[in-house]
Amino acid sequence: MTVSPLVLTTLAGLSTGAGGLVVVLCKPTRRLLCISAGFAGGVMVAASLADLVPGALRFYGMYLPPFACGGALVLLLGAGMLMAALLGRLLPEEEELAARMAGDAARTAALRTALITGAALLLHNFPEGILTLFAGTAGPSLGIRTTLAIALHNIPEGVAVAVPFAYALRSRVGGAAAALVSGFAEPAGAVLAMLFLHRWFTPGFLNGTMVMVAGVMLWVALAQLLPSALAGRDRLPGLLGAAAGLLGMLLGIAALS
């Protein structure tokens, strides 16, 4: 029995919500905040550099000479990083949030991390939904494999949104809901592609979009998640979380390639 490509896309998106269940099962402490930020940062770095970028490199390598191919990838990665940096500038600064958090610096920093990560995931999940839809349309086995690969790194990304939201707002339900909402961008992207945008989504455009997504993920990991994980007295748990995310994602990529 074949599975609808839209169902596969929805399942991939809902896996972000599955990551948010960690705050229902575990109390969102400062240590868990560092571990989850490190784990998600490690996953994002591995997914970007070991999965998204190599796939686009192989595709563009068929049409461009090596130097031009590398230059295109660098420009697209840089564009994604710039997009993430500008997104961070549009969000409230910690000083603005501190007034709402009664001067609690830890909760303020957690809330800003959650806002930046959540906004980046919305950008990131939208083209992933289109990719999953196209993969499911191309063939059932490719669609299932793509769904599993995307779900694999969506789960820790859901953790990266849920834990800081739950910690900052002191609401486990709110943290889990935030992770679930960020995952809805994937089926939304698929529906928009089906209804309005499919004529523009060529393989070259989709590969370029995924490289820009990799740039967004790298910026969020390097500028927000990993610094948060390695700050303060819980540096070692954060470092172990980052190592676990990086190594686990590499194993998953190898298993599903």
C-alpha positions in Angstrom: 0.0 0.0 0.0 1.4 3.4 -1.0 1.4 6.3 1.4 0.2 9.8 0.2 3.1 12.2 -0.3 1.1 14.8 1.7 0.8 12.3 4.6 4.5 11.7 4.5 5.2 15.4 4.6 2.8 15.8 7.6 4.5 13.0 9.5 7.9 14.6 8.9 6.6 17.9 10.2 4.9 16.3 13.2 8.2 14.7 14.3 9.2 18.2 15.4 6.3 18.0 17.8 7.5 14.6 19.0 10.8 16.3 20.1 8.7 18.7 22.2 7.4 15.8 24.3 10.7 15.8 26.1 9.5 18.8 28.2 6.4 16.8 29.2 8.6 13.9 30.4 11.4 15.9 32.0 11.4 19.1 34.0 13.1 21.9 32.0 16.1 22.7 34.2 19.2 24.8 33.3 21.2 21.6 32.8 18.6 20.2 30.4 18.6 23.5 28.6 22.3 23.2 27.9 22.1 19.6 26.9 19.3 20.2 24.5 20.9 23.3 22.9 24.2 21.4 22.4 22.4 18.3 21.0 20.3 20.3 18.6 23.4 22.4 17.6 25.4 19.3 16.8 22.5 17.8 14.8 22.2 21.0 12.7 25.9 21.2 12.0 26.0 17.5 10.9 22.8 17.7 8.9 24.0 20.9 7.1 27.6 19.9 6.3 27.2 16.1 5.9 23.8 15.9 4.2 22.3 19.1 2.6 25.5 20.6 1.2 27.0 17.3 -0.2 23.7 16.6 -2.0 23.7 20.0 -3.7 27.4 19.7 -4.4 26.8 16.5 -6.4 23.8 18.1 -8.3 25.6 21.4 -9.2 28.8 19.5 -10.0 27.0 17.9 -13.0 26.4 21.3 -14.6 29.2 23.6 -13.3 33.0 23.4 -13.3 34.5 22.8 -9.8 35.4 26.4 -8.9 32.0 27.8 -10.1 30.2 25.0 -8.2 32.1 25.8 -5.0 31.5 29.5 -5.4 27.7 28.9 -5.9 27.6 26.8 -2.7 29.5 29.4 -0.7 27.2 32.2 -1.9 24.1 30.3 -1.1 25.4 29.3 2.3 26.4 32.9 3.0 22.9 34.1 1.9 21.3 31.6 4.4 23.6 32.8 7.2 22.8 36.4 6.4 19.1 35.7 6.4 19.4 34.1 9.8 21.5 37.0 11.2 18.9 39.5 9.9 16.1 37.5 11.4 17.9 37.6 14.8 18.1 41.4 14.5 14.4 41.7 13.9 13.5 39.8 17.1 13.5 41.6 20.5 16.8 42.1 22.2 17.4 40.6 25.7 17.0 44.0 27.3 13.5 44.3 25.9 12.6 40.8 27.0 14.1 41.3 30.5 11.4 43.8 31.4 8.8 41.1 30.8 10.7 38.4 32.7 11.2 40.5 35.9 14.9 40.7 35.3 15.5 37.0 35.3 18.6 36.8 33.0 18.5 33.0 32.5 14.8 33.0 31.5 15.4 36.0 29.2 18.3 34.3 27.4 16.3 31.1 27.1 13.3 32.9 25.6 15.4 34.7 23.0 17.1 31.4 22.1 13.7 29.8 21.7 12.4 32.7 19.5 15.5 32.6 17.2 15.5 28.9 16.9 11.7 28.7 16.3 11.8 31.4 13.6 14.7 29.7 11.9 12.9 26.3 12.0 9.9 27.8 10.3 12.2 29.0 7.5 13.9 25.6 7.4 10.8 23.4 7.5 9.0 25.1 4.6 11.3 23.9 1.8 11.8 20.6 3.6 8.0 20.0 3.2 8.3 20.7 -0.5 11.3 18.3 -0.7 9.4 15.5 1.1 6.3 16.1 -1.2 8.4 15.8 -4.3 10.3 12.8 -3.1 7.0 11.0 -2.2 5.6 11.9 -5.7 8.8 10.5 -7.4 8.5 7.1 -5.7 7.2 5.5 -2.5 10.6 4.2 -1.3 12.3 7.5 -1.9 9.5 9.3 -0.1 9.7 7.1 3.0 13.5 7.3 3.1 13.3 11.1 2.8 10.6 11.3 5.5 12.7 9.2 7.9 15.8 11.3 7.2 14.0 14.6 7.8 12.2 13.3 10.9 15.6 12.2 12.3 16.8 15.8 12.6 13.4 17.3 13.2 13.0 15.6 16.5 16.1 17.2 18.2 15.1 20.5 16.6 11.8 20.2 18.3 13.7 19.7 21.6 15.7 22.8 20.8 12.5 24.9 20.6 10.5 23.2 23.4 13.0 23.2 26.2 13.9 26.9 26.2 10.3 27.9 25.7 9.2 25.7 28.6 12.1 27.0 30.8 11.4 30.7 30.0 7.6 30.6 30.2 7.6 28.0 33.0 5.1 26.0 31.0 5.7 22.5 29.8 2.6 22.5 27.6 3.6 25.8 26.1 7.0 24.4 25.2 5.6 21.3 23.6 3.0 23.4 21.7 5.7 25.7 20.3 7.6 22.7 18.9 4.5 21.3 17.3 3.6 24.7 15.7 7.1 25.0 14.2 6.6 21.6 12.5 3.4 22.7 10.7 5.5 24.7 8.3 6.4 21.4 6.5 2.8 20.4 5.4 2.1 24.1 4.8 5.0 24.3 2.4 3.8 21.1 0.6 0.2 22.4 0.2 1.5 25.8 -1.2 3.7 23.9 -3.6 0.8 21.8 -4.8 -1.6 24.7 -5.2 0.5 27.7 -6.4 4.2 27.2 -6.6 5.0 23.9 -8.3 6.0 25.4 -11.6 8.9 27.3 -10.0 10.3 24.4 -8.1 12.9 22.9 -10.5 15.6 20.6 -9.1 18.2 23.4 -9.3 16.0 25.8 -7.4 15.2 23.2 -4.7 18.8 22.3 -4.3 19.8 26.0 -4.0 17.0 26.5 -1.4 18.3 23.6 0.7 21.8 25.0 0.7 20.4 28.3 2.0 18.5 26.4 4.6 21.8 24.8 5.6 23.3 28.3 6.0 20.4 29.2 8.3 20.9 26.1 10.4 24.6 26.7 10.7 24.2 30.2 11.8 21.6 29.3 14.4 23.8 26.5 15.7 27.1 28.5 15.8 25.7 31.8 16.9 22.9 30.8 19.3 22.6 27.1 20.3 26.2 26.1 20.9 27.2 29.3 22.7 24.1 28.8 24.9 25.1 25.1 25.5 28.7 26.0 26.5 27.9 29.0 28.7 28.1 28.9 32.5 28.7 26.0 34.9 26.9 23.4 32.8 29.4 23.5 30.0 30.3 19.8 30.1 26.7 18.6 29.8 26.3 21.0 26.9 29.5 19.8 25.2 28.4 16.1 25.7 25.0 17.0 24.2 26.7 18.6 21.1 28.9 15.6 20.6 26.0 13.2 20.9 24.0 15.2 18.4 26.8 15.4 15.9 27.8 11.7 16.1 24.2 10.5 16.2 23.2 12.6 13.2 26.2 11.3 11.2 25.2 7.7 12.1 21.6 8.4 11.0 22.8 10.0 7.7 25.0 7.0 6.9 22.2 4.5 7.8 19.6 6.3 5.6 21.8 7.3 2.7 
